[in-house]
Amino acid sequence: MNQRELNREVARKTGETVSTIAALGFIPLTDQPFEREPLTIDWDELDGDRNVALMPKRARSPVVVSRT
């Protein structure tokens, strides 16, 4: 049974649309369970990527002060 057939059969039994069943992510059962990695967001990394200076840093050149 492929994924399309599974989605159709579950939709027929539950009365839901095939697209709703496909969005829920039903998968055929196997001998060893397949667990997906959880979808997580590292908010610190995301904020670091978005951290943009409003004013660019000026290039500073050294200043020589002489006392005469």
N, C-alpha and C positions, 0 to 999 in steps of 0.2 A: 504494500500500500504506500503510495507516494503522498507527499504533503497535500497536494490538491484534493486527492480522494479523501484523505482524513478530514480536511476542513469541510468538505461537502457533507460527509457522513455526520459529523458533530453538529453542523448547522441544521441538518434534517432532523436529528434527534432532539435538539434543544429549541428549534423554532427561531433561532437567530439567523442573521444574514451571514453569508460566507465571509464577507469582508470583516464583520465583527469577530468571527471565530479566528480568522487569520491574524487579526490584531492582538488577540489574546495569547497567541503563540503556542497552540497545542502542538505536541510532538508525539510521534509513535513511541510506545514503550519499548525499551530494549532490556537486555540482561543487566547491563550496568547503567544506572541512571546518569543522564546528562544534565549537568547543572551549569547554567550560564554564570559568567562572572557578573557580580552586581554592577549596575551602572552608577558610578560614583563621580563626584566632582571634587577636586582639590581646590577649594575656594582660595586658599593662600596663593597657590600657583596662578590661578586665574586672575586674581587681583594684581599680582606682580606683573603679569603680561599686560594688563590694562593700565598700569601705573605709567603715565606719560607726563613729563614736565610741561607746565603751561608756558613757561618762559625758558627758552634754551639757555644753557650756561654760557657765559661769556668767556672767551679765551683770555686769560690774564697773562700779562707779560711782566717780568720782574722790573722793579723800579729801583734805580740806584740813587741813593741820597748822599750827597757829599756835603761836608761841613767845611766851609772856607771862611 
